[in-house]
Every structure is written in C-alpha cells, then in structure tokens.
C-alpha cells in the first residue's frame, strides 16, 4: 500500500470537518434570541406601566385632596392622572372617586385605570387594562382661592 493510498484510507474514515455549522447555528438561534429580548422588553413595559399607574393614582388622590369641593377635586385628579400617563396608556385614562362623601369626609380615594401598550409591540392584540388606587387625607387647612 502506498503512502497516498494510506492517506486516502485515513481521510475516508476520519469525520468530516464542521465548516459552516456555526452559520447554521446563528441562523437558527438568532431569531429565537431576538424574540426573547422583545418579550423581555414588552414585559418590562408592563412593569413600568404598573408603576406609572400607581404613581398616577397617588398624584391624582393628592391633587384632589387639596381642593375645596368635589367637582374641582375630580377635575384636578383627572388632570394629574392624564399628565402622568400620557406616554404609558394607549387609550383614555379613567379616574373614579371611590371614597364616600367629600365635604365631611377625612379621606379622598381615587381609582385610576387605562390600557397599557406592553404587548402591542410584539404584534399581540392583547388588551392589558391595569388599575391602581390610592387614598390621601383631605387637607384640613385648605383655603378657597
């Protein structure tokens, strides 16, 4: 057996090289990794939306508690909530007063809710309505303007 024949015999029994395999791995794994990152971003937006709604409820309750009458209190609460949620919600912001009375009450409670745009960036048309509630004490030293 000649040297070239022996070399051909060894090469035929040796495993073939894996050139091009990493390109196939990238083609398969890249879309999966991109989708995973997009899902993380979407759920991050939902967590951010939850914090924004809770903050808007706090601001709305505090703004309303500083007013002299219920009409002005609700108007100021709506203004505060809409200002806080202008870049978070994809629809109208709903502000409702859930505490009893106003003139003789000690507390002012509001519930703020809206549709969050968290999963819309993935093309999923899932309605995500979140709400938050907060109670603020009515200011006993408020004065009429």
C-alpha positions as YAML, in Angstrom:
chain: A
units: angstrom
residues:
- id: 1
  name: UNK
  ca: [0.00, 0.00, 0.00]
- id: 2
  name: UNK
  ca: [1.40, 3.33, -1.00]
- id: 3
  name: UNK
  ca: [1.55, 6.37, 1.18]
- id: 4
  name: UNK
  ca: [-1.11, 8.24, -0.80]
- id: 5
  name: UNK
  ca: [-3.46, 5.25, -0.64]
- id: 6
  name: UNK
  ca: [-2.98, 5.04, 3.13]
- id: 7
  name: UNK
  ca: [-3.69, 8.75, 3.47]
- id: 8
  name: UNK
  ca: [-6.85, 8.41, 1.38]
- id: 9
  name: UNK
  ca: [-7.98, 5.50, 3.55]
- id: 10
  name: UNK
  ca: [-7.45, 7.50, 6.77]
- id: 11
  name: UNK
  ca: [-9.25, 10.55, 5.40]
- id: 12
  name: UNK
  ca: [-12.22, 8.49, 4.32]
- id: 13
  name: UNK
  ca: [-12.59, 7.07, 7.85]
- id: 14
  name: UNK
  ca: [-12.00, 10.37, 9.67]
- id: 15
  name: UNK
  ca: [-15.02, 12.53, 10.40]
- id: 16
  name: UNK
  ca: [-15.56, 15.35, 8.00]
- id: 17
  name: UNK
  ca: [-14.90, 18.89, 9.19]
- id: 18
  name: UNK
  ca: [-17.72, 21.06, 10.51]
- id: 19
  name: UNK
  ca: [-17.19, 24.15, 8.42]
- id: 20
  name: UNK
  ca: [-20.44, 26.09, 8.00]
- id: 21
  name: UNK
  ca: [-22.06, 24.61, 11.11]
- id: 22
  name: UNK
  ca: [-21.73, 27.83, 13.10]
- id: 23
  name: UNK
  ca: [-23.53, 29.75, 10.35]
- id: 24
  name: UNK
  ca: [-26.45, 27.33, 10.60]
- id: 25
  name: UNK
  ca: [-26.49, 27.73, 14.39]
- id: 26
  name: UNK
  ca: [-26.65, 31.51, 14.04]
- id: 27
  name: UNK
  ca: [-29.47, 31.30, 11.50]
- id: 28
  name: UNK
  ca: [-31.47, 29.09, 13.86]
- id: 29
  name: UNK
  ca: [-30.69, 30.80, 17.17]
- id: 30
  name: UNK
  ca: [-30.69, 34.49, 16.18]
- id: 31
  name: UNK
  ca: [-34.48, 34.80, 15.69]
- id: 32
  name: UNK
  ca: [-35.10, 32.95, 18.95]
- id: 33
  name: UNK
  ca: [-32.78, 35.29, 20.85]
- id: 34
  name: UNK
  ca: [-34.33, 38.38, 19.24]
- id: 35
  name: UNK
  ca: [-37.83, 37.18, 20.17]
- id: 36
  name: UNK
  ca: [-36.69, 36.52, 23.73]
- id: 37
  name: UNK
  ca: [-35.29, 40.05, 24.02]
- id: 38
  name: UNK
  ca: [-38.52, 41.54, 22.62]
- id: 39
  name: UNK
  ca: [-40.58, 39.58, 25.15]
- id: 40
  name: UNK
  ca: [-38.37, 40.89, 27.96]
- id: 41
  name: UNK
  ca: [-38.81, 44.46, 26.72]
- id: 42
  name: UNK
  ca: [-42.60, 44.02, 26.44]
- id: 43
  name: UNK
  ca: [-42.92, 42.67, 29.96]
- id: 44
  name: UNK
  ca: [-40.61, 45.43, 31.17]
- id: 45
  name: UNK
  ca: [-43.03, 47.95, 29.68]
- id: 46
  name: UNK
  ca: [-45.86, 46.26, 31.56]
- id: 47
  name: UNK
  ca: [-43.96, 46.52, 34.85]
- id: 48
  name: UNK
  ca: [-43.18, 50.16, 34.07]
- id: 49
  name: UNK
  ca: [-46.88, 50.70, 33.31]
- id: 50
  name: UNK
  ca: [-47.86, 49.22, 36.67]
- id: 51
  name: UNK
  ca: [-45.54, 51.63, 38.46]
- id: 52
  name: UNK
  ca: [-46.77, 54.57, 36.38]
- id: 53
  name: UNK
  ca: [-50.42, 53.78, 37.16]
- id: 54
  name: UNK
  ca: [-49.72, 53.50, 40.87]
- id: 55
  name: UNK
  ca: [-47.85, 56.81, 40.76]
- id: 56
  name: UNK
  ca: [-50.66, 58.45, 38.80]
- id: 57
  name: UNK
  ca: [-53.22, 57.24, 41.35]
- id: 58
  name: UNK
  ca: [-51.09, 58.70, 44.14]
- id: 59
  name: UNK
  ca: [-50.73, 62.04, 42.34]
- id: 60
  name: UNK
  ca: [-54.44, 62.15, 41.45]
- id: 61
  name: UNK
  ca: [-55.52, 61.47, 45.03]
- id: 62
  name: UNK
  ca: [-53.16, 64.10, 46.39]
- id: 63
  name: UNK
  ca: [-54.25, 66.70, 43.83]
- id: 64
  name: UNK
  ca: [-57.90, 66.04, 44.56]
- id: 65
  name: UNK
  ca: [-57.44, 66.11, 48.32]
- id: 66
  name: UNK
  ca: [-56.14, 69.68, 48.17]
- id: 67
  name: UNK
  ca: [-59.31, 71.06, 46.51]
- id: 68
  name: UNK
  ca: [-62.23, 72.70, 48.26]
- id: 69
  name: UNK
  ca: [-65.17, 70.93, 46.56]
- id: 70
  name: UNK
  ca: [-65.76, 67.58, 44.88]
- id: 71
  name: UNK
  ca: [-66.09, 68.96, 41.32]
- id: 72
  name: UNK
  ca: [-62.72, 70.69, 41.41]
- id: 73
  name: UNK
  ca: [-61.20, 67.70, 43.20]
- id: 74
  name: UNK
  ca: [-62.19, 65.31, 40.40]
- id: 75
  name: UNK
  ca: [-61.09, 67.76, 37.69]
- id: 76
  name: UNK
  ca: [-57.65, 68.16, 39.27]
- id: 77
  name: UNK
  ca: [-57.37, 64.42, 39.87]
- id: 78
  name: UNK
  ca: [-58.10, 63.74, 36.18]
- id: 79
  name: UNK
  ca: [-55.56, 66.36, 35.08]
- id: 80
  name: UNK
  ca: [-52.86, 64.86, 37.30]
- id: 81
  name: UNK
  ca: [-53.52, 61.28, 36.16]
- id: 82
  name: UNK
  ca: [-53.65, 62.18, 32.46]
- id: 83
  name: UNK
  ca: [-50.40, 64.14, 32.73]
- id: 84
  name: UNK
  ca: [-48.65, 61.20, 34.42]
- id: 85
  name: UNK
  ca: [-49.96, 58.57, 31.98]
- id: 86
  name: UNK
  ca: [-49.74, 60.43, 28.66]
- id: 87
  name: UNK
  ca: [-46.91, 58.25, 27.33]
- id: 88
  name: UNK
  ca: [-47.89, 54.98, 29.05]
- id: 89
  name: UNK
  ca: [-51.52, 54.39, 28.10]
- id: 90
  name: UNK
  ca: [-52.87, 53.62, 24.64]
- id: 91
  name: UNK
  ca: [-56.38, 54.87, 25.33]
- id: 92
  name: UNK
  ca: [-58.30, 57.15, 27.64]
- id: 93
  name: UNK
  ca: [-57.40, 57.35, 31.31]
- id: 94
  name: UNK
  ca: [-60.31, 56.62, 33.67]
- id: 95
  name: UNK
  ca: [-60.35, 58.29, 37.09]
- id: 96
  name: UNK
  ca: [-63.16, 57.43, 39.51]
- id: 97
  name: UNK
  ca: [-63.69, 58.53, 43.09]
- id: 98
  name: UNK
  ca: [-64.29, 55.55, 45.36]
- id: 99
  name: UNK
  ca: [-64.42, 57.24, 48.77]
- id: 100
  name: UNK
  ca: [-67.71, 58.25, 50.34]
- id: 101
  name: UNK
  ca: [-68.62, 61.91, 50.52]
- id: 102
  name: UNK
  ca: [-66.26, 64.85, 50.30]
- id: 103
  name: UNK
  ca: [-67.28, 67.79, 52.49]
- id: 104
  name: UNK
  ca: [-67.45, 65.87, 55.77]
- id: 105
  name: UNK
  ca: [-65.01, 63.09, 54.83]
- id: 106
  name: UNK
  ca: [-61.47, 62.64, 56.03]
- id: 107
  name: UNK
  ca: [-60.13, 60.70, 53.04]
- id: 108
  name: UNK
  ca: [-60.16, 61.08, 49.25]
- id: 109
  name: UNK
  ca: [-59.73, 57.80, 47.34]
- id: 110
  name: UNK
  ca: [-59.43, 57.51, 43.57]
- id: 111
  name: UNK
  ca: [-59.09, 54.57, 41.21]
- id: 112
  name: UNK
  ca: [-57.08, 55.18, 38.01]
- id: 113
  name: UNK
  ca: [-57.15, 52.73, 35.09]
- id: 114
  name: UNK
  ca: [-56.14, 52.56, 31.43]
- id: 115
  name: UNK
  ca: [-54.94, 50.22, 28.66]
- id: 116
  name: UNK
  ca: [-51.18, 49.61, 28.75]
- id: 117
  name: UNK
  ca: [-49.34, 49.20, 25.46]
- id: 118
  name: UNK
  ca: [-46.97, 46.49, 26.72]
- id: 119
  name: UNK
  ca: [-47.53, 43.57, 24.33]
- id: 120
  name: UNK
  ca: [-48.64, 45.60, 21.30]
- id: 121
  name: UNK
  ca: [-45.02, 45.98, 20.21]
- id: 122
  name: UNK
  ca: [-44.89, 42.21, 19.63]
- id: 123
  name: UNK
  ca: [-47.92, 42.32, 17.36]
- id: 124
  name: UNK
  ca: [-50.11, 40.68, 20.00]
- id: 125
  name: UNK
  ca: [-53.51, 42.33, 20.29]
- id: 126
  name: UNK
  ca: [-53.91, 41.52, 23.97]
- id: 127
  name: UNK
  ca: [-55.82, 44.13, 25.93]
- id: 128
  name: UNK
  ca: [-53.93, 44.83, 29.15]
- id: 129
  name: UNK
  ca: [-56.05, 47.02, 31.40]
- id: 130
  name: UNK
  ca: [-54.36, 48.00, 34.63]
- id: 131
  name: UNK
  ca: [-55.69, 50.00, 37.51]
- id: 132
  name: UNK
  ca: [-54.34, 51.47, 40.69]
- id: 133
  name: UNK
  ca: [-55.94, 53.01, 43.73]
- id: 134
  name: UNK
  ca: [-54.68, 55.45, 46.31]
- id: 135
  name: UNK
  ca: [-56.10, 57.26, 49.33]
- id: 136
  name: UNK
  ca: [-54.99, 60.69, 50.51]
- id: 137
  name: UNK
  ca: [-56.22, 62.56, 53.57]
- id: 138
  name: UNK
  ca: [-58.22, 65.70, 52.88]
- id: 139
  name: UNK
  ca: [-56.24, 68.78, 53.78]
- id: 140
  name: UNK
  ca: [-57.92, 70.43, 56.79]
- id: 141
  name: UNK
  ca: [-56.09, 73.73, 56.18]
- id: 142
  name: UNK
  ca: [-57.03, 74.27, 52.54]
- id: 143
  name: UNK
  ca: [-58.31, 77.70, 51.67]
- id: 144
  name: UNK
  ca: [-60.63, 78.98, 48.99]
- id: 145
  name: UNK
  ca: [-58.90, 80.68, 46.13]
...
